[in-house]
């Protein structure tokens, strides 16, 4: 792994451990989660805990809901794999990531343009374009941090999603405050 990627990965490990959003590393000898036996009638045949609350799902159908937390049994049986996630949620997250990528490239280009036209008649237009690109990035990041509607891993991911959205809002309000401060000075 490249040194800079290693530093970035370590940074996100620290952020995750501080927010409780990532589980501690699993020791090599730890048992893996077993796959439940589902009978021909579509019911869970053996002891198998709900992915969300830990309730034993034995004898419940895969289309039923957990009596304790309301999570669909199918979500626990399939596990925490993106291919089994709600397609509408996956589209929203993917669209958000695309918005972030495209607006990030546009913002980089507009920064160069803004520096080239600084103190000219085109500066307000470049500033407006940059503002719109930042707004599009924030919109994309908001969509990309949308919690999974199934509630799976809500305990682990809710804090990280809240932290990311809080930082987005703080960044959104930091720019106008910084501009107002510089104008007063």
TAQUI-V425114 format. One record per run of one state. SS is the DSSP state (helix for helix, strand for strand, loop for the rest). FROM is the first residue (numbers start at 1). LEN is the number of residues. If there is no record, write none. Layout:
SS_FROM_LEN / SS_FROM_LEN
//
This chain:
loop_1_2 / helix_3_17 / loop_20_18 / strand_38_1 / loop_39_4 / strand_43_2 / loop_45_4 / strand_49_1 / loop_50_6 / strand_56_1 / loop_57_4 / strand_61_1 / loop_62_3 / strand_65_1 / loop_66_6 / strand_72_1 / helix_73_6 / loop_79_3 / helix_82_3 / loop_85_2 / helix_87_30 / loop_117_6 / helix_123_22 / loop_145_9 / helix_154_31 / loop_185_1
//
